[in-house]
Amino acid sequence: MANEAVDKELNTLRGDLDTLREDVKKLTEQLSRTAKTGASAASEEAQAELTRLRAELDELYGRAVSGGQASIESVERQVERHPLASLAAAFGVGLLLGKLLDRN
């Protein structure tokens, strides 16, 4: 009778262990799927942020080019209006740079 109770208890424990193994297996599979989904979502978020940053960089580049072009046109107008003053300013800048770079 005692052996029957022990056998019954062992069978119950074996069943519980089998159930636990199945639960761990299911949990592992679920964690694997969740990790893949999370990595995919993180990759999509990173790609979206990269796209946003590229658009922002393109906008900033466009503004810099426009501003640079406007500055060049402004300088060209000033040179056309005051050619002698522009020549004197260029000569002065060249002389100053020559003196600065000539330090031996």
C-alpha positions as CSV (number, residue, x, y, z in Angstrom):
1,M,0.0,0.0,0.0
2,A,2.8,2.3,0.8
3,N,4.5,1.4,-2.5
4,E,1.3,2.2,-4.3
5,A,1.2,5.7,-2.7
6,V,4.8,6.3,-3.6
7,D,4.3,5.1,-7.2
8,K,1.2,7.3,-7.5
9,E,3.2,10.3,-6.2
10,L,6.1,9.6,-8.5
11,N,3.7,9.4,-11.5
12,T,2.2,12.7,-10.5
13,L,5.6,14.2,-10.2
14,R,6.6,12.8,-13.6
15,G,3.4,14.3,-15.1
16,D,4.2,17.7,-13.5
17,L,7.7,17.6,-14.8
18,D,6.5,16.8,-18.3
19,T,4.0,19.7,-18.1
20,L,6.8,22.0,-16.8
21,R,9.1,20.9,-19.7
22,E,6.3,21.7,-22.2
23,D,5.7,25.1,-20.5
24,V,9.4,26.0,-20.6
25,K,9.5,25.0,-24.3
26,K,6.5,27.1,-25.1
27,L,8.0,30.0,-23.1
28,T,11.3,29.7,-25.0
29,E,9.6,29.8,-28.3
30,Q,7.5,32.8,-27.3
31,L,10.5,34.7,-26.1
32,S,12.3,33.9,-29.4
33,R,9.4,35.3,-31.4
34,T,9.1,38.3,-29.1
35,A,12.9,39.0,-29.5
36,K,12.6,38.8,-33.3
37,T,9.6,41.1,-33.3
38,G,11.3,43.6,-31.0
39,A,14.4,43.6,-33.1
40,S,12.4,44.2,-36.2
41,A,10.5,47.0,-34.6
42,A,13.7,48.6,-33.4
43,S,15.2,48.3,-36.9
44,E,12.1,50.0,-38.3
45,E,12.3,52.8,-35.8
46,A,16.0,53.3,-36.5
47,Q,15.3,53.4,-40.3
48,A,12.5,55.9,-39.8
49,E,14.8,58.1,-37.7
50,L,17.5,57.8,-40.3
51,T,15.1,58.9,-43.0
52,R,14.0,61.9,-40.9
53,L,17.6,62.9,-40.3
54,R,18.4,62.6,-44.0
55,A,15.5,64.9,-44.9
56,E,16.6,67.4,-42.2
57,L,20.1,67.3,-43.6
58,D,18.9,67.8,-47.1
59,E,16.9,70.8,-46.0
60,L,19.9,72.3,-44.1
61,Y,22.1,71.7,-47.1
62,G,19.6,73.5,-49.4
63,R,19.5,76.5,-47.1
64,A,23.3,76.6,-46.9
65,V,23.6,76.5,-50.6
66,S,20.9,79.2,-51.0
67,G,22.6,81.4,-48.4
68,G,26.0,80.9,-50.0
69,Q,24.7,81.8,-53.4
70,A,23.0,84.9,-52.0
71,S,26.3,86.0,-50.4
72,I,28.2,85.5,-53.6
73,E,25.7,87.5,-55.5
74,S,25.9,90.3,-52.9
75,V,29.7,90.4,-53.1
76,E,29.5,90.5,-56.9
77,R,27.1,93.5,-56.7
78,Q,29.4,95.3,-54.3
79,V,32.4,94.7,-56.6
80,E,30.5,95.9,-59.6
81,R,29.4,99.1,-57.7
82,H,32.7,99.9,-56.1
83,P,35.5,98.3,-58.2
84,L,38.4,100.4,-56.8
85,A,37.4,100.0,-53.2
86,S,37.1,96.2,-53.8
87,L,40.5,96.1,-55.4
88,A,42.0,98.0,-52.5
89,A,40.3,95.7,-50.0
90,A,41.5,92.6,-51.8
91,F,45.1,94.0,-51.9
92,G,45.0,94.8,-48.2
93,V,43.7,91.3,-47.3
94,G,46.4,89.7,-49.5
95,L,49.1,91.9,-47.9
96,L,47.9,91.0,-44.4
97,L,47.8,87.2,-45.2
98,G,51.2,87.5,-46.8
99,K,52.7,89.0,-43.6
100,L,51.0,86.4,-41.4
101,L,52.2,83.5,-43.4
102,D,55.7,84.9,-43.9
103,R,56.6,84.4,-40.2
104,N,59.8,82.3,-40.2
